Amino acid sequence: MKNPNLFFTNLNFSNISRRWLLIGVLSLAIAGFFSLVLVTARTPGFCDMPFFLKLFREALVVHVDLSVLVWFLSIACMFWSILSDNTAAPIPYIRRGAQFCFIFGMIFISLSPVDPDGEGVMSNYIPVITSPLFFIGLSLLLCGVGLMLARLFVAEKVQNNILPPVLRFAVLSSGIIAIFAIFAFIWSFKLLPPQIDGQQFYELGFWGGGHVLQFVHIQILLVCWLLLAVALKPEFSLPKILLYSLFTVGLLTAIATPIPYFLFEVTSSEYRDFFTRGMIVAGGIAPAILALFIIPVLWQARSERKGLNRALWASLLMSVILFLYGGFLGSLIRGQNIVIPAHYHGSIVGVTLAFMGISYLMLPYFRYRNVSGWKLAFWQPIVYGFGQLMHISGLAYSGGYGGLQRKTPCGGGVELAPDIKAAMGFMGLGGVLAIIGGLMFVIVVVRAVYGRESNSAL
């Protein structure tokens, strides 16, 4: 491993690569607006109001899709775009076309709640709103990702000095995994019996591809952790065989994707269990192992909390804490209750914080202001991370003790015990802090972009 400064210095990143980061930040900003509805709708005193009961499901759909699907894919596309910078492509403007589709897909998804006939369907991995606006947006989003993947793999030559070989392998393998995920989505919907409809239709349709897609996020998460660790401690290194092995776990799991489609019906429990067990067994292995090496780096680099890389240190610290906390909550899941989204929240917030940290790292290399030493950038992941810890803990307690049903704002009409109400209040306060932390991130990036510098990375 080398210091990231050796990877990015004197490279001329394209405006398209920079723009992927800004698209992701915009998606988080819009998702933050919808999260206000969610936090209010699950706060005692508000959750029974008809206005919030009506908006809750649609707001939850858009919030999840923007803050997870769009945000995560935009960072993946940023890395795919970086690897295809300064390389020849047989089809001109393919990356611009990918961004055009992706941006309009995000816009259509954001506007879909205005359709009075649309209804939120809380399917796992990709919840939907039964509106033409939403499905146009989702199709455009998929088109944008597909074009970006095409550009990545039809490039005449991948520029070798952007990332070291092991991280280049990780980014390329994430693209391969994404292709398997797309085919899994198509395959699942094609095999669904015509009598399946409603939530079960989307649940089964997105189940296989949704699980595979998580390994794309894990590959990029590992890349971000490594880059942030090296930025904090330039001498940090791991054996190449270990790194390749960590990145191979997700790739091999994705390659096994066709197996359940040949062996089981998509409506069978065996089909669902195959992907669930794959995620349980393989999903946390690589991050958990890498975290064992990252934690000592965080301790050794703790002086950076007052230094020029304070924002990178805080982002990496909170990312590791939240991801591991999400994994711990996953071991407590019993049946269908709110512990499941608490576990899911922990994991995806861990990924989000890593992506926030890599955004701070990349800003000067995209010729924007270097924010790594800013106090606001330092406190942002801490406020966001602690807010999410409070939110997730309240969510897990209330669900783990039977207080709430999943994806309902106020317990589904169940009379709540005082401790459950207290947990919900704790969760609501944490949600408010998380919203503030998310807003802080948007402010930091906007300030960095607005005060653009031509040589801030040097």
PEDA-V462079 format. One record per residue. N is the residue number from 1. RES is the residue in one small letter. SS is DSSP state (2 for helix, 1 for strand, 0 for the rest). OMEGA is omega in radians with two decimals (* if undefined). Layout:
n->[N N]
res->[RES RES]
ss->[SS SS]
omega->[OMEGA OMEGA]
This chain:
n->[1 2 3 4 5 6 7 8 9 10 11 12 13 14 15 16 17 18 19 20 21 22 23 24 25 26 27 28 29 30 31 32 33 34 35 36 37 38 39 40 41 42 43 44 45 46 47 48 49 50 51 52 53 54 55 56 57 58 59 60 61 62 63 64 65 66 67 68 69 70 71 72 73 74 75 76 77 78 79 80 81 82 83 84 85 86 87 88 89 90 91 92 93 94 95 96 97 98 99 100 101 102 103 104 105 106 107 108 109 110 111 112 113 114 115 116 117 118 119 120 121 122 123 124 125 126 127 128 129 130 131 132 133 134 135 136 137 138 139 140 141 142 143 144 145 146 147 148 149 150 151 152 153 154 155 156 157 158 159 160 161 162 163 164 165 166 167 168 169 170 171 172 173 174 175 176 177 178 179 180 181 182 183 184 185 186 187 188 189 190 191 192 193 194 195 196 197 198 199 200 201 202 203 204 205 206 207 208 209 210 211 212 213 214 215 216 217 218 219 220 221 222 223 224 225 226 227 228 229 230 231 232 233 234 235 236 237 238 239 240 241 242 243 244 245 246 247 248 249 250 251 252 253 254 255 256 257 258 259 260 261 262 263 264 265 266 267 268 269 270 271 272 273 274 275 276 277 278 279 280 281 282 283 284 285 286 287 288 289 290 291 292 293 294 295 296 297 298 299 300 301 302 303 304 305 306 307 308 309 310 311 312 313 314 315 316 317 318 319 320 321 322 323 324 325 326 327 328 329 330 331 332 333 334 335 336 337 338 339 340 341 342 343 344 345 346 347 348 349 350 351 352 353 354 355 356 357 358 359 360 361 362 363 364 365 366 367 368 369 370 371 372 373 374 375 376 377 378 379 380 381 382 383 384 385 386 387 388 389 390 391 392 393 394 395 396 397 398 399 400 401 402 403 404 405 406 407 408 409 410 411 412 413 414 415 416 417 418 419 420 421 422 423 424 425 426 427 428 429 430 431 432 433 434 435 436 437 438 439 440 441 442 443 444 445 446 447 448 449 450 451 452 453 454 455 456 457 458]
res->[m k n p n l f f t n l n f s n i s r r w l l i g v l s l a i a g f f s l v l v t a r t p g f c d m p f f l k l f r e a l v v h v d l s v l v w f l s i a c m f w s i l s d n t a a p i p y i r r g a q f c f i f g m i f i s l s p v d p d g e g v m s n y i p v i t s p l f f i g l s l l l c g v g l m l a r l f v a e k v q n n i l p p v l r f a v l s s g i i a i f a i f a f i w s f k l l p p q i d g q q f y e l g f w g g g h v l q f v h i q i l l v c w l l l a v a l k p e f s l p k i l l y s l f t v g l l t a i a t p i p y f l f e v t s s e y r d f f t r g m i v a g g i a p a i l a l f i i p v l w q a r s e r k g l n r a l w a s l l m s v i l f l y g g f l g s l i r g q n i v i p a h y h g s i v g v t l a f m g i s y l m l p y f r y r n v s g w k l a f w q p i v y g f g q l m h i s g l a y s g g y g g l q r k t p c g g g v e l a p d i k a a m g f m g l g g v l a i i g g l m f v i v v v r a v y g r e s n s a l]
ss->[0 0 0 2 2 2 2 2 0 0 0 0 0 0 2 2 2 2 2 2 2 2 2 2 2 2 2 2 2 2 2 2 2 2 2 2 2 2 2 2 2 0 0 0 0 0 0 0 0 2 2 2 2 2 2 2 2 2 2 2 2 2 2 2 2 2 2 2 2 2 2 2 2 2 2 2 2 2 2 2 2 2 2 2 0 0 0 0 0 0 0 0 0 2 2 2 2 2 2 2 2 2 2 2 2 2 2 2 2 2 2 2 2 2 0 0 0 0 0 1 1 0 0 0 0 0 0 1 1 0 0 2 2 2 2 2 2 2 2 2 2 2 2 2 2 2 2 2 2 2 2 2 2 2 0 0 0 0 0 0 0 0 0 0 2 2 2 2 2 2 2 2 2 2 2 2 2 2 2 2 2 2 2 2 2 2 2 2 2 2 2 0 0 0 0 0 0 2 2 2 2 2 2 2 2 2 2 2 2 2 2 2 2 2 2 2 2 2 2 2 2 2 2 2 2 2 2 2 2 2 2 2 0 0 0 0 0 0 0 2 2 2 2 2 2 2 2 2 2 2 2 2 2 2 2 0 0 2 2 2 2 2 2 0 0 0 0 0 2 2 2 2 2 2 2 2 2 2 2 2 2 2 0 0 2 2 2 2 2 2 2 2 2 2 2 2 2 2 2 2 0 2 2 2 2 2 0 0 0 2 2 2 2 2 2 2 2 2 2 2 2 2 2 2 2 2 2 2 2 2 0 0 0 0 0 0 0 0 2 2 2 2 2 2 2 2 2 2 2 2 2 2 2 2 2 2 2 2 2 2 2 2 2 2 2 2 0 0 0 0 0 0 0 0 2 2 2 2 2 2 2 2 2 2 2 2 2 2 2 2 2 2 2 2 2 2 2 2 2 2 0 0 0 0 0 0 0 0 0 0 2 2 2 0 0 0 0 2 2 2 2 2 2 2 2 2 2 2 2 2 2 2 2 2 2 2 2 2 2 2 2 2 2 2 2 2 2 2 2 2 0 0 0 0 0 0 0 0]
omega->[3.10 3.05 -3.14 3.11 3.12 -3.12 -2.90 -3.08 3.07 3.04 -3.11 3.12 -3.14 3.06 3.14 3.11 3.11 -3.03 3.11 3.10 -3.11 3.07 3.12 3.12 3.10 3.13 3.09 3.13 3.13 3.11 3.11 3.09 -3.13 3.12 3.07 3.10 -3.09 -3.12 3.13 -3.09 3.14 3.11 3.13 -3.11 -3.14 -2.93 3.12 -3.13 -3.11 -3.11 -3.11 3.07 -3.13 -3.04 -2.97 -3.03 3.14 3.12 3.12 3.12 -3.08 3.14 -3.12 -3.08 3.14 -3.05 3.12 -3.03 -3.07 -3.11 -3.12 -3.13 3.11 3.09 3.06 3.11 3.08 3.13 3.09 3.14 3.13 -3.13 3.12 3.04 3.08 3.05 -3.10 3.10 -3.13 -3.14 -3.12 3.06 -3.11 3.13 3.08 3.07 3.11 3.13 3.11 3.13 -3.07 -3.12 -3.13 3.03 3.10 -3.14 -3.13 3.10 -3.13 -3.10 -3.02 3.11 -3.14 3.11 -3.09 -3.13 -3.13 3.14 3.13 3.09 -2.99 3.06 -3.14 3.07 3.07 3.02 -3.04 2.94 -3.06 -3.12 3.07 3.12 -3.10 -3.06 3.00 3.13 3.14 3.11 3.11 3.11 3.12 3.10 3.13 3.11 3.13 3.10 3.14 3.08 3.09 3.12 -3.12 -3.00 3.07 3.10 -3.09 3.14 3.06 -3.08 -2.94 -3.03 3.09 3.09 3.05 -3.04 -3.06 3.12 3.04 3.05 -3.13 -3.11 3.11 3.13 3.07 3.07 3.10 3.12 3.13 3.10 3.08 3.14 -3.14 3.12 3.11 3.07 -3.11 -3.10 -3.10 -3.11 3.14 -3.07 -3.12 3.09 -3.08 -3.12 3.11 3.11 3.10 -3.09 -3.13 3.13 -3.13 3.12 -3.14 -3.13 -3.10 -3.00 -3.09 -3.13 3.11 3.09 -3.13 -3.12 3.14 -3.14 2.97 -3.13 -3.14 3.11 -3.13 3.06 -3.13 3.09 -3.12 3.12 -3.11 3.14 3.11 3.12 3.13 3.09 3.13 -3.10 -3.02 -3.11 -3.13 3.12 3.08 3.11 -3.12 -3.12 3.10 -3.12 3.10 3.13 3.14 -3.12 3.14 -3.11 -3.13 -3.13 3.13 3.10 3.13 -3.14 3.13 -3.07 -3.09 -3.01 -3.09 3.14 3.10 -3.04 -2.98 2.96 -3.11 3.10 -3.04 3.07 3.11 3.11 -3.14 -3.10 -3.14 -3.12 3.12 3.13 3.09 3.11 -3.14 -3.06 -2.99 -3.01 -3.08 -3.06 -3.06 3.11 -3.12 3.13 -3.13 3.13 3.12 3.11 -3.11 -3.09 3.07 3.10 3.12 3.13 -3.12 -3.11 -3.06 3.09 -3.14 3.12 3.05 -3.04 -3.05 3.12 -3.04 -3.13 3.12 3.13 -3.12 -3.13 -3.13 3.13 -3.08 3.10 3.14 -3.13 -3.08 -3.12 3.13 3.10 3.07 3.08 3.09 3.12 3.11 3.13 -3.11 -3.07 3.05 -3.14 -3.09 3.07 -2.98 3.05 3.14 3.08 3.06 3.07 -3.11 3.11 -3.13 -3.12 -3.08 3.07 3.04 3.08 -3.14 -3.13 3.07 3.14 3.03 3.11 3.14 3.04 3.11 3.13 -3.04 -3.05 -3.14 3.11 2.98 3.10 2.93 -3.08 3.10 -3.05 -2.97 -3.13 -3.11 3.07 3.14 3.12 3.09 -3.08 -3.08 3.14 3.12 3.11 -3.14 -3.10 3.13 3.06 3.12 3.07 3.10 -3.11 -3.10 -3.13 3.08 3.11 -3.11 -3.13 -3.10 3.11 -3.11 3.12 3.01 -3.06 -3.06 2.95 -3.10 2.95 3.00 -2.99 -2.96 3.05 3.08 3.11 3.13 3.08 -3.01 3.07 -3.12 -3.13 3.10 3.08 3.09 3.11 3.12 3.08 3.08 3.11 3.13 3.11 3.08 3.10 3.11 3.10 3.13 3.10 3.10 3.11 3.08 3.08 3.10 3.12 3.13 -3.14 -3.14 -3.10 3.13 3.11 3.12 -3.13 -3.11 3.11 -3.02 3.10 -3.03 -3.07 -3.04 -3.13 -3.03 *]
